[in-house]
Amino acid sequence: MVMAHSNNFELLEKIPLYVPGKPIQEVKREYGLDHIVKLASNENPWGPTSAVKAKIIDAVNGGCDEGVGLYPVSDGFYLRKAISEYKKVNLNQIVLGNGSAEIIEMAAKACFIAGGTAVIPRHSFAIGSIAVQAAGGNVIETHATATEVDVDAIIKAIQSDTKMVYIANANNPTGVQVEMDGIQRLVKALREDILLVVDQAYAEYSNPTIFPNAADFLGERENLLVLHTFSKVYALAALRIGYALGNERMITLLERVRSPFNTNHIAQVAAEEAIRDLEFITFCREKNQQARDTFFAEAKKHKCIATGNAGNFVLLESDIPAPDFFLQLLKKSVVVRPMHGYGLPQHQRVTLGRPEEMEAFWAAAGPILDGVK
């Protein structure tokens, strides 16, 4: 067995670990809690639908030709066909991933096979930076705040060896959205050999008539990749399935670094059913907006600042250090996501849940924020 050079191990040790939100049962076990309100992982509290659940059961029982004892359709043809009809793109402009995070890793492998740099705004989804470094690239972090993504800073940061620019729109964890003029500037300003990756994991939570959809520029820029996931509004986070839209040549290149059978059969058929239910998406969008409006109104009553106008979460800033606030909430059986690891030491990311979950959050958080013992 040939071992990697020790320098490779040293480089790997410098890559930060991605720390996911803990599952409910793990939080209960670790902290000795009987019940919790989980508002930490931007999951959809309203799904999946009964039709999707029925499809999953049917798939397990072999009702879709392929049972769990057989390999899935490797390229996800039938799901890609459903996506192509929904998104009105060619079938060969779609690649599937084990969640959209895997597609970020695929893009990084494709871009940094010979090294180079990626430009990523500060406070961005952690997987982008991790994937670049794991693939052998270096990250140039540009200026951003909890309320702004600086497009000018991204453009100015481009180096001769830059091969990728990654932005999440809406950005996780800040909930900041780059509008259409900003997307257009990136499309036109970046060199043609730079891959622009726009992660639209939360797109379905925005009004589709005004959402700044980067896929509108697929015909203008060959090196453009637009990511979507079934983990958020479609409520299939446990099944790990996402997809990307791109130029046919770009998708072909990603297929060269995609692992065979990277998406499983149950995930494929569940997503195929979910993507057709437009009524459910509208329902979730409306419930999410109601929860956001209520959250912002409640925040005004307490010693905190709520920001973020997109996605299914808000960013809450207070005078209390993020780890301390997190632990105080946890003692009251409410779990949020502290953001000090993202360079936001006074912030919590709070997923927008059902009304009763948000009431439980404020019942716990209000006294803490107001200094009530």
N, C-alpha and C positions, 0 to 999 in steps of 0.2 A: 504493500500500500504506500503510495507516494503522498507525503504530507505537504500541505501548503507551506510556503516560506513563512518564517516567524513574523516577518514584517507585515504579511497579510493579516495575521492574527492581531497585530498591534493596530492596524488600520480598522479592523472590524470592531475592536474594543472602543474606538472613538465614536462609532455610530450610536446615536441615542436609541434607547429602546422605546418602542411605542407602548404606552400604557393604556389599555382599553378600560372602559367602564366595567365594573364588576357585575356579574349576573346577580339576580335577586337572591338566589339560594346561597351564593358565596357571601354576600353582605350579611345575611341572617346568621350564617354559621360563624363568620369571623367576629361579629360584634354582639352575638347572643341576642338578636332581636326576633320577635315573633312575627312582626309584619313591617313592611317598609313601603314608602311612597318613592318610587324610583323616577327621578327626573334628571338623569345623568347622561343618557346615551342617545338622545334625539330619536327615540323610537316612536312609532305611530301608535297612540293608545287606542285607536278605533278599529284596528284590523288584526289579521286579514279577514276578508269577507267569508260568509258561509259557502259561497260558490268556490272560492279558492281552496278552502278546507276540504270540500268534497272532492275537488280535483286531486288534491294531495293523497287522500285516502284511496281514490281510484287508482292512482299511479302506484302506490305501495302494493296494491292487490293485483297489479299487472294489467289494469284495464286500458292502458295506453300503449299496448304492444310490448313495451319494455318494462319489466319489473325490476325490483331492487337487486335481483341476482344477475342482471345483465348490464353490460356497459351502456352508458348513455350515448346519444347522438353527439359525436365529438365536437362538431362545429355548431351545434344547436340550431340546425337549419329551420325547424318549425317555429322556434321562438324568434329567430332573426327575421323570418317571414312576417310574423305578427308585428314586430317592431318596424319593419320596412313599410308596412301598410299604415301604421300609426304615425310614423314620422315622415312618411312620403319621401323616402330615400331608397336607393338601390340596395338590394340584398347584400351585395359585395362591399357596401360602405359600413358594415356593422361587424364588430367583433365582441364576443362575450367574455366576461371575466368572473372570477370567483369573488364577487363584489367589485365595485369600481376601483377599490384599492389595488387589486391585482393588475388591473389595466395600467395604473400608474407605474407599477413595477415593470410591466411589459414595455411601456414606453421608455422607461429609464434604461432598461437593458438594450433596447434598440438604439438609443441615442449615445450611450456612453461606453459602447464596446471598445472605443479607443480613447476614453477619457474626455475631458472638457468640463464646462461649467453650466450650471442651471441658475436662472434668476427666479427667486421666489420671494414674495412680500413677507415681511415679518408678521407673526401671529397667524400663519396659515396652517391648514390641516397638516399634521405632523408627518403623515405617510409620504407626502411629496418629497421632503428633504431626506427622509430615511431611505427611500427608494433610490434617489439619485446617488447618495453616498455608497449604498450597497452595490450599485452597478459600476462604481469606479469614478463617478463624477464628483465635482466640488460645487457647493452651494454658495451663491452670492445672495445674501439677504438684503432686501431693500426696505426703505422707510415705509411704515404703515402705522396706523393707530387703531384704537378700539372702535373708531367711528369712520375710518377712511382707508381705502387702498389707493396708494399714490401711483398712478399710471406713469406719470413723468419720471418718477424714480426708477421704475422698471425699465423704461426705455433707455435712460441714461446709464444704467448699470450693465448694459450689454457689452460683452468683451469679444475679442476676435475668436475665442474658442467656445463661446456660448452656443449651446446646442438645444436648449430647452428653456421655455418660460412657462411656469405653472401658476395659475390662479384658480381659486375656488369661487364660484359665483352662484349663489350667495356664499360668502366666506364663512367657514367654520373654524374658529368659534365666535367670531365677532358679529355675524349677521349682516355684514356690510355687503352691498351689492354694487358692482361696477355697472354703470348704465351703458346704453348702446353706443354712445359716442366714444366712451373709453375702450370698449371692445373693438370698435372700428379702428381706433388709433393704433392699437396693438397689432391688429391684422395688417394694417398698411405700413407701420413703422418698422416692424421686425424684419430682419433679413430673411430671404426665402429659404435659407438652409436651417433656420431655427424652427423647432417644433413648438407651436403654441398649444398648450394643454389647458382647456377650460373645463373645470369640474362643476357640473350643474346638478349635483346630487339632490338639491332642494328645489329644483326648478318648478316642480308640480305644485308647490305651495304658493307660487306667485300667480297672479292673473295672467293667463297665456296671451292675452291681447296686448299687454304692455311689457312682458318679461323680455329682457335683453338677450335673446337666444343667439348664442355664438354660432349655432348650426346654420344660421342665415348666411354665413360667410364661407361655407364649405366650397362653393363654386368659385370663390375669389382667391382662396389660399390653399395650396396643396398640403402644406405642413400645418394642418390644424386638426386637433383631436378634441371632441366634445364628449364628456363623460356623463353617464346617468347611472342610477342605481335603483334596485327594487327594495332596498333596505329601509327607505324612509317612508314616503307617502304610501307605497304599496304594502308596507308592513310585512316584508319577508326577510327581515334582518338575519334570522337564524339559518336561512337557506343559502345565503351568500351568493348573490347573483347581481351582476351589473352589465352594462354595455357601453360601447363607445361608437360614435359616428365619426367618419373621416373620409378622406379621399380614398379611392379604391387602391391606389398604390400604397398609401400609408397603412391601410388595413392589411394588405398582403404582407408587408414587412412585419407587422405585429404578429401575424399568424406564424411567422418563423420563430418567434420567441414564446409563443403561447404553449403551455403544457397541454398534451393530449388529454381529453376528457376533463378539462379544468372546471367545467360546470356540470353538476349532477342532474340526473333525469327528473327527480322530484322538483328541483328548483326550476328547471326549464318549463315543465308543464304548469307549475303554479304561476310563474311569471307570465306565461302565455295567456292564462285565464285572467290574471290581474290587470294586464295592460289594456284589456278591452272594456273594463268597467269604468267608464268616464263619469258615471253618476257618483260612484264612491269617491273618486278623486275630487269632484266638486264639493261633496259633503265634507271631506277632510279639510279642504282649503278653507271653507267657510267656518268650520269649528276652530281651526287654527287661528284665523283672524280674530274671531270672538275672544279666544283665550289671550291673544296678544293685547288686544284693546283693554281687556279687563286687568291684565297684569300691569300695563303701563299706568292705568288709573290707580291701582292699588299702591304701586311703587311711590307715587307722589305723596302718599300719606306717611311714608317712612323715610328714614335717613339713608337714602340710597339713590343711585342713578341707574335707570334701565335704558339700554340702547340695543340697536339691532332691528332692522325693519324687514328682514327676509329670513326664510327658513322656518323651522318649527321650534325655535328656541330664542331666548333673549340672553343678553349679557348684563349681569347685575354688578354694579360697583358700589362698594361701601368703604367705611373707614376701618373695617375689621380685616386683618390679613386673611387671604383666601383659605389657607389650611385651617386656621382657627374657626372661621365661619363654617367651613365644611364639617368639622368635627362637632361643633355645637348643634348643627342641624341633624347630623347623624344620630346624636344622642336622643333626638326627638323623632327618630325613624324616618327622616326625609333625606334622600340622597341626591345631591347635585354634583356638578363637576367643577372643582376648583381650577383656576386658570393660571396659577403662578408658574406652572411649567411651560406656559406659552408666553411668558414675559408680561403677564398681566397680574401683578401680585395682590391686587385688591378686588379681583373679579371672580364671579361664579357664572358658569353657563347653566341656565335652567331650561330644561325641555318643557314645552307647553303641553300639559296633559289634559285629562278630563277635568270638568269643573270641580269635582270633589277632590281631585288630586291637587289642584291649584289652591283650593281652600285650605287643605292640609298644609301646603307649603307656607302660606301666609300666616296661618295660625302658629306655625313653628318659627318662621323667619321674622315676623313683625316685632315680637318682643326682643329678639336678639339685636335687630337693627336699631331699635329705639332704646337699647340699654336697660330694658326692664328685667329685673332679676326674678 
